[in-house]
């Protein structure tokens, strides 16, 4: 028997139950039951597992163990966001060429640094990747070793540079360098509607709308070739050899589905001597267990075109239906227009489905029972059979399937641009942010050319001082790590009061249509993402934060962790930095007393807290005049660290909200160590339900906004009160 959490899912306007497994997060296919209710913790068995779709059918016996509504779950989210300010005039400036010559009143030299990890650290060596093996091995569960060179653990220069640049960007209010204009649009599951069927006649561009021919659609039996409760007549199965986009002749009859509140049409009589309609087959594959029908898109105008019967596949559809006489001149033809934004939303959702393996590309015939949706093109194309909603004479929310996900009109890039264009990635060599000016940037406009610029700083790999033996490492199966989810608008977005330039966390930005990224007034991104520390030099990291014991799945990995207090050395070479740039660089490396960086894999689990110290005796700047005029001099001068610290103390950055938030989240706070986790609970009848309860919390608490860094540090506020799954009074 297994344990799972019951939730409700709306399937074509009807509420159904599903079970999410506690261990591997597989979901059951929807089912009806009078014995369970939403948020029940149940014991069950499962049958007919679809591993690609991560779906299963439940066995007959489902036993309710408890209900989550009786419990409160206490946690502080492992990550939070450092707020940003709108850059001031003068914060962006032209690039100063650094390799052609050394400039006066600038600094060139080296910083010698020591890095020590205060929590377990993991830098993966992807060349050692191997799949789980042996008895009871788990498919797609991978093992990784720590990255080494000549037996010594090593940290790549790029990893350290990226970590330091992130801090440098934050304190200097530099651009969001990792943002892309091509960032995918955020999708959400909208309220089920009755979509309209259509055929793409043309694609939009920057100046012209695209066109859709509105059609009718009929159901056609494909997977359950039998007469059952949803047919009011004996149906014919779709003929063999007919594929997506093929033209067919058929008759249809109006009927009503058992679970539908509106009439449907069912195609039949393929072997008749006369037909009432012509249309095109629309196949998306058997993308859920109980699917029985595909669709035929048809229109009266098709009946006037005898050559239509010879059309094979959707690439020929548009040419056939646009045959003379002109489609637009025919009576009762409904042409709907749509803009480029709607195409981009469609393409973004399709790309996410393909990238996440929830869909696949095929030529013409979908794989029956695969559990995924079959696509025929990577992007929207002329001739595609689609669904849409109509707003006036415009098509919106164009989708490939009849119960689709929808995409917000705006994406994170749009919100950042509306908040402050100066925070977008630098694109002009004459207007660079402080970070791009010293770390380098690509794809910059320089007159009529595109150029890239090298950075003025160069990092070396961090090499350990010695070879570590096996006892210095720990083989550990990590807890499941989730990727960033910008779909959680209640955590990623926040309201902003432009009148006084204040972030407003009093209300939640919900992930619903017309809200989220499309909310009015426009919300803003919460800021730059950072992770809390789960330990400090006096309090070791509790293994319960990261260690998953022997519980392996295809969602976690087994890794070789390096123990605490390992030391690494690396150098940072800098060239032509102003005094202020050198000051910011040193602060971004060494931070302030009691503050640490986060590095490597497993940051939300508490791994990778590291301390960097600059060795002042082995760091220097070059007195270039002395170096080139005195043959006996190496030109090396001691850096006046004390003066740079005083300079930083008087710098305007210390009064900024980004600095105030950053120092709070980078400084360990022992009072919150125990609560730093995704929602977690103790065992119910011997079964640890923590991970699944965390998933369930996010599913059912989307109206609770993320507590800010200030609220957590000043008031120790949590997302909900901790009671260790003790029943509420």
Secondary structure, DSSP 8 states (H G I E B T S, - for coil): -EEEEEEEEEETTEEEEEEEETTT--EE--B--SS--TTEEEEEEEEEEETTTTEEEEEEEEEEEEEGGG-----B-SEEEE------TTS-B-----SS---TT-EEEEEEEEEEESS-B--EEEEEEEE--STT--TT-EEEEE-EETTEEEE-HHHHHHHHHHHHHHHTT---TT--TT----EE-------EEEEEEE---SSS-EEEEEEEEEEEE-S--S--TT-SS------TT--TT-EEEEEEEEEE-TT-SSEEEEEE-TT-SS-SEEEEEE-----STT--EEEEEE-GGGGG-GGGGG--SGGGHHHHHT-SS-GGGSTT--EEEE-HHHHHHHHHHHHHHHHTTSEEE-SS---TT-SSEEES-SS--TT-EEEEEEETTEEEEEESSSS--EE-S--HHHHHHHH-GGGS---BTTSB-HHHHHH-EEEEEETTEEEEE--SEEE--EEESS---GGGEEEEEB-------TT-HHHHEEEEETTTTEEE-SS---SSTTSGGG-SS--EE--EEEE--S--SSS---GGGTB-TT---TTSEEEEEE-TT-EEEEEEEEEEE-HHHHHHHHHHHH-STTB-EE-SS-GGGT--EEEEEEEEEEEEEE-HHHHHH-TT---EE---HHHHHHHHHTSGGGGSHHHHHHHHHSB--GGGGGGBSSS---EETTEE-HHHHHHHHHHH-TTS----HHHHHHH---SS---TT----
